[in-house]
Amino acid sequence: MSSAASAPDTVTLASLSLQQGTEIREMKFAVKAWSKGRARVGVLQLPNCPQPIETPALLLSTRKGLPLFISPVLLPSLPSPDSYLLQTSPLHFLDGLSTKTISTIGGLHQMLGLHEYAFAAVPRDSIVCLPECDSTNKIGASFETPCGRRLIKLVEYMEMISSMKPNLWVSLADEVPAWVSAKRNKTSVDRTVG
């Protein structure tokens, strides 16, 4: 019997303690299965979700934190746990409530009343907030939004993330199309990582 066959059912890769108010909660990610080192299936356990979420996972697209295709009242009727991960863009809130107001309310979970759901904050979406590489510079990333073209500075983006308190969030990246020069691509990587 090979050593790979006797591997444990899951291997915890990451465990992160999160503080929400005075309560400390833990988020875990574990590898559940793998195939010759290439593909893997994982389990993501988030403090507020009633069940672990298997990865790769389905992200339900939202507009301002609410699903586009179904009423929040009907969310529990969707297959579980596949319907517990909601993707939202902090840029959707540029024309609405201030970050201070959202923070005072207690973040997205409190504001929307979706306490048992996880929010993944991603600056771009495929419909409303698209990256605009020609206007991006060393100060921030540029996006076409419902409010027009906006240059989002890192500090502004982090204020949005801090006020919304999502379970997961994606860094603000300097996105460029595949046709840009090698120099511009290198600059993009340096801005995103550095």
MIDOSE-1310 file (N, C-alpha, C; in nm, 2 decimals, decimal comma, always signed):
residues 194
mssa	+0,09/-0,12/+0,00/+0,00/+0,00/+0,00/+0,09/+0,12/+0,00; +0,06/+0,22/-0,09/+0,14/+0,34/-0,10/+0,11/+0,43/+0,02; +0,21/+0,53/+0,04/+0,19/+0,62/+0,15/+0,08/+0,72/+0,11; +0,05/+0,75/-0,02/-0,05/+0,84/-0,06/-0,19/+0,78/-0,03
asap	-0,20/+0,65/-0,04/-0,33/+0,58/-0,01/-0,37/+0,59/+0,14; -0,26/+0,60/+0,23/-0,29/+0,61/+0,37/-0,30/+0,75/+0,42; -0,31/+0,85/+0,33/-0,31/+0,99/+0,37/-0,44/+1,01/+0,44; -0,45/+1,11/+0,54/-0,57/+1,13/+0,61/-0,68/+1,19/+0,52
dtvt	-0,80/+1,18/+0,56/-0,92/+1,22/+0,48/-0,91/+1,37/+0,45; -0,87/+1,45/+0,54/-0,85/+1,59/+0,52/-0,72/+1,64/+0,58; -0,67/+1,74/+0,52/-0,55/+1,81/+0,57/-0,58/+1,96/+0,58; -0,57/+2,01/+0,70/-0,60/+2,15/+0,72/-0,48/+2,23/+0,67
lasl	-0,51/+2,32/+0,57/-0,41/+2,41/+0,51/-0,41/+2,54/+0,58; -0,52/+2,59/+0,62/-0,52/+2,72/+0,68/-0,63/+2,73/+0,79; -0,60/+2,80/+0,90/-0,69/+2,82/+1,00/-0,67/+2,97/+1,04; -0,77/+3,04/+1,05/-0,76/+3,19/+1,08/-0,86/+3,23/+1,18
slqq	-0,82/+3,29/+1,28/-0,91/+3,34/+1,38/-0,96/+3,48/+1,35; -1,09/+3,50/+1,35/-1,15/+3,63/+1,31/-1,21/+3,69/+1,44; -1,19/+3,82/+1,46/-1,26/+3,88/+1,57/-1,37/+3,97/+1,52; -1,49/+3,94/+1,57/-1,61/+4,02/+1,53/-1,67/+4,08/+1,66
gtei	-1,64/+4,20/+1,68/-1,68/+4,26/+1,81/-1,59/+4,20/+1,92; -1,65/+4,15/+2,02/-1,58/+4,08/+2,13/-1,57/+3,93/+2,11; -1,64/+3,88/+2,01/-1,64/+3,74/+1,98/-1,53/+3,70/+1,88; -1,45/+3,59/+1,91/-1,35/+3,54/+1,82/-1,40/+3,41/+1,76
remk	-1,40/+3,41/+1,62/-1,45/+3,30/+1,55/-1,34/+3,25/+1,46; -1,35/+3,12/+1,42/-1,24/+3,06/+1,34/-1,29/+3,02/+1,20; -1,21/+3,05/+1,10/-1,23/+3,01/+0,96/-1,13/+2,91/+0,93; -1,17/+2,79/+0,86/-1,07/+2,69/+0,83/-1,09/+2,65/+0,68
favk	-0,98/+2,61/+0,62/-0,98/+2,55/+0,49/-0,90/+2,43/+0,49; -0,96/+2,32/+0,44/-0,89/+2,19/+0,45/-0,90/+2,12/+0,31; -0,79/+2,05/+0,27/-0,80/+1,97/+0,15/-0,87/+1,84/+0,18; -0,97/+1,81/+0,10/-1,04/+1,69/+0,12/-1,00/+1,57/+0,04
awsk	-0,96/+1,60/-0,09/-0,91/+1,50/-0,18/-0,82/+1,57/-0,29; -0,73/+1,49/-0,34/-0,65/+1,54/-0,45/-0,62/+1,43/-0,55; -0,58/+1,47/-0,67/-0,56/+1,38/-0,78/-0,42/+1,40/-0,84; -0,32/+1,32/-0,81/-0,19/+1,33/-0,87/-0,13/+1,47/-0,85
grar	-0,16/+1,54/-0,75/-0,10/+1,67/-0,72/-0,16/+1,78/-0,81; -0,25/+1,76/-0,89/-0,30/+1,87/-0,98/-0,44/+1,92/-0,94; -0,54/+1,84/-0,92/-0,67/+1,89/-0,88/-0,69/+1,85/-0,74; -0,77/+1,94/-0,67/-0,80/+1,91/-0,53/-0,94/+1,96/-0,50
vgvl	-0,99/+1,90/-0,40/-1,12/+1,94/-0,35/-1,10/+1,98/-0,21; -1,16/+2,09/-0,17/-1,14/+2,14/-0,03/-1,27/+2,16/+0,04; -1,26/+2,20/+0,16/-1,37/+2,23/+0,25/-1,34/+2,36/+0,32; -1,43/+2,46/+0,30/-1,42/+2,59/+0,37/-1,52/+2,60/+0,48
qlpn	-1,47/+2,62/+0,60/-1,57/+2,64/+0,71/-1,56/+2,78/+0,76; -1,67/+2,85/+0,75/-1,68/+2,99/+0,79/-1,77/+3,00/+0,91; -1,73/+3,09/+1,00/-1,80/+3,09/+1,13/-1,95/+3,11/+1,13; -2,00/+3,19/+1,03/-2,14/+3,21/+1,03/-2,23/+3,12/+0,94
cpqp	-2,16/+3,03/+0,86/-2,23/+2,94/+0,78/-2,27/+2,82/+0,85; -2,39/+2,77/+0,84/-2,43/+2,65/+0,91/-2,37/+2,52/+0,87; -2,32/+2,52/+0,74/-2,25/+2,40/+0,69/-2,12/+2,43/+0,62; -2,03/+2,34/+0,62/-1,90/+2,37/+0,54/-1,93/+2,38/+0,39
ietp	-1,85/+2,46/+0,32/-1,87/+2,48/+0,18/-1,76/+2,40/+0,11; -1,79/+2,31/+0,02/-1,69/+2,24/-0,06/-1,64/+2,33/-0,17; -1,51/+2,32/-0,20/-1,45/+2,40/-0,30/-1,40/+2,31/-0,41; -1,40/+2,34/-0,54/-1,44/+2,47/-0,59/-1,59/+2,49/-0,55
alll	-1,63/+2,61/-0,53/-1,77/+2,64/-0,48/-1,84/+2,73/-0,58; -1,97/+2,73/-0,57/-2,05/+2,82/-0,65/-2,06/+2,95/-0,58; -2,04/+3,06/-0,65/-2,06/+3,19/-0,60/-2,19/+3,25/-0,66; -2,28/+3,29/-0,58/-2,40/+3,35/-0,63/-2,38/+3,50/-0,65
strk	-2,40/+3,55/-0,77/-2,38/+3,69/-0,80/-2,48/+3,77/-0,73; -2,44/+3,89/-0,68/-2,53/+3,98/-0,62/-2,52/+4,12/-0,67; -2,61/+4,20/-0,65/-2,61/+4,35/-0,67/-2,63/+4,41/-0,54; -2,53/+4,48/-0,49/-2,54/+4,55/-0,36/-2,57/+4,44/-0,25
glpl	-2,51/+4,32/-0,27/-2,52/+4,22/-0,16/-2,64/+4,13/-0,17; -2,74/+4,16/-0,25/-2,86/+4,08/-0,27/-2,86/+4,01/-0,40; -2,90/+3,88/-0,40/-2,90/+3,80/-0,52/-2,99/+3,87/-0,63; -2,94/+3,86/-0,75/-3,01/+3,92/-0,86/-3,14/+3,84/-0,91
fisp	-3,14/+3,71/-0,89/-3,24/+3,63/-0,95/-3,34/+3,57/-0,85; -3,32/+3,59/-0,73/-3,41/+3,53/-0,63/-3,43/+3,62/-0,51; -3,54/+3,62/-0,45/-3,56/+3,70/-0,33/-3,48/+3,64/-0,21; -3,43/+3,73/-0,12/-3,36/+3,67/-0,01/-3,44/+3,58/+0,08
vllp	-3,57/+3,59/+0,08/-3,66/+3,51/+0,15/-3,65/+3,36/+0,10; -3,63/+3,35/-0,03/-3,63/+3,22/-0,10/-3,49/+3,16/-0,10; -3,39/+3,23/-0,06/-3,25/+3,17/-0,06/-3,24/+3,03/+0,01; -3,31/+3,01/+0,13/-3,30/+2,88/+0,19/-3,35/+2,76/+0,11
slps	-3,43/+2,79/+0,00/-3,49/+2,69/-0,08/-3,39/+2,64/-0,18; -3,28/+2,71/-0,20/-3,17/+2,67/-0,30/-3,09/+2,55/-0,23; -3,03/+2,47/-0,32/-2,95/+2,35/-0,26/-2,85/+2,40/-0,16; -2,84/+2,33/-0,06/-2,74/+2,36/+0,05/-2,63/+2,26/+0,05
pdsy	-2,50/+2,30/+0,07/-2,45/+2,43/+0,11/-2,41/+2,52/-0,01; -2,45/+2,48/-0,13/-2,40/+2,55/-0,25/-2,45/+2,69/-0,26; -2,55/+2,73/-0,19/-2,61/+2,86/-0,20/-2,57/+2,95/-0,09; -2,47/+2,92/-0,01/-2,43/+3,00/+0,11/-2,32/+3,10/+0,08
llqt	-2,26/+3,10/-0,04/-2,15/+3,19/-0,07/-2,20/+3,30/-0,17; -2,20/+3,42/-0,13/-2,25/+3,53/-0,21/-2,14/+3,62/-0,26; -2,12/+3,65/-0,39/-2,02/+3,74/-0,44/-2,08/+3,88/-0,45; -2,01/+3,97/-0,39/-2,05/+4,11/-0,40/-1,93/+4,20/-0,44
splh	-1,96/+4,31/-0,50/-1,86/+4,41/-0,53/-1,87/+4,53/-0,44; -1,77/+4,56/-0,37/-1,77/+4,69/-0,29/-1,80/+4,81/-0,37; -1,77/+4,80/-0,50/-1,79/+4,92/-0,59/-1,94/+4,94/-0,62; -2,03/+4,84/-0,59/-2,17/+4,86/-0,61/-2,22/+4,97/-0,51
fldg	-2,15/+4,99/-0,40/-2,20/+5,08/-0,30/-2,14/+5,22/-0,31; -2,07/+5,25/-0,42/-2,01/+5,38/-0,44/-2,12/+5,49/-0,45; -2,24/+5,46/-0,50/-2,34/+5,56/-0,52/-2,45/+5,56/-0,41; -2,42/+5,48/-0,30/-2,52/+5,47/-0,20/-2,47/+5,51/-0,06
lstk	-2,49/+5,42/+0,03/-2,45/+5,45/+0,17/-2,30/+5,47/+0,18; -2,26/+5,55/+0,27/-2,12/+5,58/+0,30/-2,06/+5,46/+0,37; -1,93/+5,44/+0,36/-1,86/+5,33/+0,43/-1,88/+5,35/+0,58; -1,89/+5,47/+0,63/-1,91/+5,49/+0,77/-2,05/+5,44/+0,82
tist	-2,15/+5,47/+0,74/-2,29/+5,42/+0,77/-2,29/+5,27/+0,77; -2,23/+5,20/+0,66/-2,23/+5,06/+0,66/-2,16/+5,00/+0,78; -2,05/+5,06/+0,82/-1,97/+5,02/+0,93/-2,06/+5,03/+1,06; -2,13/+5,14/+1,08/-2,21/+5,17/+1,19/-2,32/+5,06/+1,20
iggl	-2,38/+5,03/+1,09/-2,48/+4,92/+1,09/-2,43/+4,79/+1,13; -2,30/+4,76/+1,10/-2,24/+4,64/+1,14/-2,19/+4,55/+1,02; -2,18/+4,61/+0,90/-2,14/+4,54/+0,79/-2,25/+4,48/+0,70; -2,22/+4,41/+0,60/-2,32/+4,35/+0,51/-2,41/+4,25/+0,57
hqml	-2,36/+4,17/+0,66/-2,45/+4,07/+0,72/-2,56/+4,13/+0,80; -2,53/+4,23/+0,88/-2,63/+4,30/+0,96/-2,72/+4,39/+0,87; -2,66/+4,46/+0,77/-2,74/+4,55/+0,69/-2,84/+4,47/+0,61; -2,80/+4,35/+0,56/-2,89/+4,28/+0,47/-2,97/+4,17/+0,54
glhe	-2,94/+4,14/+0,66/-3,01/+4,04/+0,74/-2,97/+3,90/+0,69; -2,86/+3,88/+0,63/-2,82/+3,75/+0,58/-2,71/+3,69/+0,67; -2,74/+3,66/+0,79/-2,64/+3,62/+0,89/-2,58/+3,49/+0,86; -2,65/+3,39/+0,80/-2,60/+3,26/+0,78/-2,53/+3,24/+0,65
yafa	-2,51/+3,35/+0,58/-2,45/+3,35/+0,44/-2,31/+3,41/+0,45; -2,22/+3,36/+0,36/-2,09/+3,42/+0,35/-2,08/+3,51/+0,23; -2,01/+3,62/+0,25/-1,99/+3,72/+0,15/-1,84/+3,72/+0,10; -1,82/+3,71/-0,03/-1,69/+3,72/-0,09/-1,69/+3,85/-0,17
avpr	-1,61/+3,94/-0,12/-1,60/+4,07/-0,19/-1,49/+4,07/-0,30; -1,54/+4,10/-0,42/-1,45/+4,11/-0,53/-1,47/+4,24/-0,60; -1,37/+4,32/-0,63/-1,39/+4,45/-0,68/-1,46/+4,46/-0,82; -1,44/+4,36/-0,90/-1,50/+4,36/-1,03/-1,62/+4,26/-1,04
dsiv	-1,71/+4,29/-1,13/-1,81/+4,18/-1,16/-1,82/+4,18/-1,31; -1,89/+4,09/-1,37/-1,89/+4,07/-1,51/-1,99/+4,16/-1,58; -2,07/+4,24/-1,51/-2,18/+4,31/-1,57/-2,16/+4,46/-1,55; -2,15/+4,50/-1,42/-2,16/+4,64/-1,39/-2,03/+4,71/-1,36
clpe	-1,93/+4,65/-1,29/-1,81/+4,71/-1,26/-1,69/+4,64/-1,33; -1,65/+4,70/-1,44/-1,54/+4,64/-1,52/-1,41/+4,71/-1,50; -1,30/+4,64/-1,49/-1,17/+4,71/-1,49/-1,14/+4,78/-1,61; -1,08/+4,90/-1,60/-1,04/+4,98/-1,72/-0,89/+5,00/-1,71
cdst	-0,82/+4,92/-1,79/-0,67/+4,92/-1,77/-0,61/+5,05/-1,83; -0,67/+5,12/-1,92/-0,61/+5,24/-1,98/-0,60/+5,36/-1,88; -0,69/+5,36/-1,78/-0,69/+5,47/-1,68/-0,63/+5,43/-1,55; -0,58/+5,31/-1,53/-0,52/+5,27/-1,41/-0,38/+5,33/-1,40
nkig	-0,34/+5,37/-1,28/-0,20/+5,42/-1,26/-0,15/+5,37/-1,13; -0,04/+5,43/-1,09/+0,02/+5,38/-0,96/-0,05/+5,42/-0,84; -0,15/+5,51/-0,85/-0,23/+5,55/-0,74/-0,34/+5,45/-0,71; -0,40/+5,39/-0,81/-0,51/+5,30/-0,79/-0,56/+5,23/-0,92
asfe	-0,66/+5,15/-0,91/-0,72/+5,08/-1,02/-0,84/+5,15/-1,07; -0,86/+5,15/-1,20/-0,97/+5,22/-1,26/-1,08/+5,12/-1,30; -1,21/+5,16/-1,28/-1,32/+5,07/-1,31/-1,43/+5,16/-1,38; -1,50/+5,09/-1,47/-1,62/+5,15/-1,53/-1,73/+5,10/-1,43
tpcg	-1,80/+5,20/-1,37/-1,91/+5,17/-1,28/-2,04/+5,24/-1,32; -2,15/+5,21/-1,25/-2,27/+5,28/-1,28/-2,26/+5,43/-1,25; -2,15/+5,47/-1,17/-2,13/+5,61/-1,14/-2,03/+5,67/-1,24; -2,00/+5,60/-1,34/-1,90/+5,65/-1,44/-1,76/+5,58/-1,41
rrli	-1,66/+5,63/-1,48/-1,53/+5,57/-1,45/-1,47/+5,62/-1,32; -1,43/+5,53/-1,24/-1,38/+5,57/-1,10/-1,24/+5,51/-1,08; -1,15/+5,59/-1,03/-1,02/+5,55/-0,99/-1,03/+5,51/-0,84; -1,01/+5,38/-0,81/-1,02/+5,34/-0,67/-0,88/+5,33/-0,61
klve	-0,86/+5,41/-0,51/-0,73/+5,40/-0,44/-0,73/+5,29/-0,34; -0,61/+5,24/-0,31/-0,60/+5,12/-0,22/-0,66/+5,16/-0,08; -0,64/+5,28/-0,03/-0,69/+5,32/+0,10/-0,85/+5,32/+0,10; -0,90/+5,37/-0,01/-1,05/+5,37/-0,03/-1,11/+5,23/-0,03
ymem	-1,04/+5,14/-0,11/-1,09/+5,01/-0,12/-1,08/+4,94/+0,02; -0,98/+4,96/+0,09/-0,96/+4,89/+0,22/-1,07/+4,95/+0,32; -1,10/+5,08/+0,31/-1,21/+5,13/+0,39/-1,34/+5,06/+0,36; -1,37/+5,04/+0,23/-1,49/+4,97/+0,19/-1,49/+4,83/+0,25
issm	-1,38/+4,75/+0,24/-1,37/+4,62/+0,29/-1,39/+4,62/+0,44; -1,33/+4,71/+0,51/-1,34/+4,72/+0,66/-1,48/+4,75/+0,70; -1,55/+4,83/+0,63/-1,69/+4,86/+0,67/-1,78/+4,75/+0,64; -1,76/+4,68/+0,53/-1,86/+4,58/+0,49/-1,84/+4,44/+0,56
kpnl	-1,72/+4,42/+0,61/-1,69/+4,30/+0,69/-1,72/+4,17/+0,62; -1,68/+4,15/+0,49/-1,71/+4,03/+0,42/-1,63/+3,91/+0,48; -1,67/+3,79/+0,46/-1,60/+3,67/+0,51/-1,47/+3,66/+0,43; -1,47/+3,68/+0,31/-1,35/+3,67/+0,22/-1,34/+3,79/+0,13
wvsl	-1,22/+3,83/+0,09/-1,21/+3,94/+0,00/-1,09/+3,93/-0,09; -1,10/+3,98/-0,21/-1,00/+3,98/-0,31/-0,92/+4,11/-0,31; -0,79/+4,10/-0,33/-0,71/+4,23/-0,33/-0,74/+4,31/-0,45; -0,71/+4,44/-0,44/-0,74/+4,53/-0,56/-0,62/+4,51/-0,65
adev	-0,65/+4,45/-0,77/-0,55/+4,42/-0,87/-0,55/+4,52/-0,98; -0,43/+4,54/-1,04/-0,42/+4,62/-1,16/-0,43/+4,52/-1,28; -0,56/+4,51/-1,32/-0,59/+4,41/-1,43/-0,56/+4,47/-1,57; -0,50/+4,39/-1,65/-0,47/+4,43/-1,79/-0,51/+4,32/-1,89
pawv	-0,55/+4,35/-2,01/-0,58/+4,25/-2,11/-0,46/+4,18/-2,16; -0,48/+4,07/-2,22/-0,37/+3,98/-2,27/-0,28/+4,05/-2,38; -0,33/+4,15/-2,45/-0,26/+4,21/-2,56/-0,16/+4,32/-2,52; -0,15/+4,35/-2,39/-0,05/+4,46/-2,35/+0,09/+4,41/-2,36
sakr	+0,18/+4,51/-2,36/+0,32/+4,48/-2,38/+0,38/+4,41/-2,25; +0,49/+4,34/-2,27/+0,55/+4,28/-2,15/+0,59/+4,38/-2,04; +0,63/+4,50/-2,08/+0,66/+4,60/-1,98/+0,53/+4,64/-1,90; +0,42/+4,66/-1,97/+0,30/+4,70/-1,90/+0,25/+4,58/-1,81
nkts	+0,26/+4,46/-1,86/+0,22/+4,34/-1,78/+0,31/+4,33/-1,65; +0,44/+4,36/-1,66/+0,53/+4,35/-1,55/+0,49/+4,46/-1,45; +0,46/+4,58/-1,50/+0,41/+4,69/-1,41/+0,28/+4,65/-1,34; +0,19/+4,59/-1,41/+0,07/+4,54/-1,35/+0,09/+4,45/-1,23
vdrt	+0,18/+4,35/-1,25/+0,22/+4,25/-1,15/+0,28/+4,33/-1,03; +0,38/+4,42/-1,06/+0,44/+4,49/-0,95/+0,35/+4,58/-0,87; +0,25/+4,64/-0,93/+0,15/+4,72/-0,86/+0,06/+4,63/-0,78; +0,02/+4,52/-0,83/-0,07/+4,43/-0,76/+0,00/+4,37/-0,63
vg	+0,12/+4,32/-0,65/+0,19/+4,25/-0,55/+0,26/+4,35/-0,45; +0,31/+4,45/-0,50/+0,39/+4,55/-0,42/+0,31/+4,64/-0,35
